[in-house]
């Protein structure tokens, strides 16, 4: 949500070089307050509510709205009696922008590459991505336009309601350190909101931790 809200304000989480944090600013303050205030000012997010509990509350009808990734759709559909709809992440602070991640098929570098095995692996990858409507049953949006247009995909409930969100997807910065940054930033943001830290203190701490990883 933090990355999405930043992008709605036209700001990326790292600078153009991907070597420094880029959220300890006016846009970051606005994004942080939007999330923290949901918990501390308005009580929209109950304090102490973790991810699993938030999913359970929505499944059991104890929550009117639930922000989550597309992967949650399949699980919600299996809940008896749960009548719900799905929409892209809303434009709360500006034009729509939504954090996105993806699964990636990769062929590891081999010391002695076997061209036939590489071709076989590529054929397998081509088949898997070409039949993304099966993967979409879990809630995911296929990566190939040809699959998004398939009748099998279009017949799935909910998916077509948010598939267009790929047009304004916010992808991860191009740095090999992103995995560590993401985990660290997530923990720091969660702790700051739970403790109701003021924006200046929270963002300075988050910035320090991210820059330390990038260095």
Buried (B, 14 or more C-beta within 10 A) or exposed (E): BBBBBBBBBEBBBBBEEBEBBBBBBEBBBBBBBBBBBBBBEEEEBEEEBEEEEBBBBBBEEEBEEBBBEBEBBBBBBEBEEEEBEBEBBEBBBBEBBBBBEEEEEEEEEEEEEEEEEEEEBEEEEEEEBEBBBEBBBEBBBBBBEEBBEBEEBEEBEBBBEBBEBBEBBBEBBEBEBBEBBBEBBEEBBEEBBBEEBEBEEBBEBBBEBBBEBBE
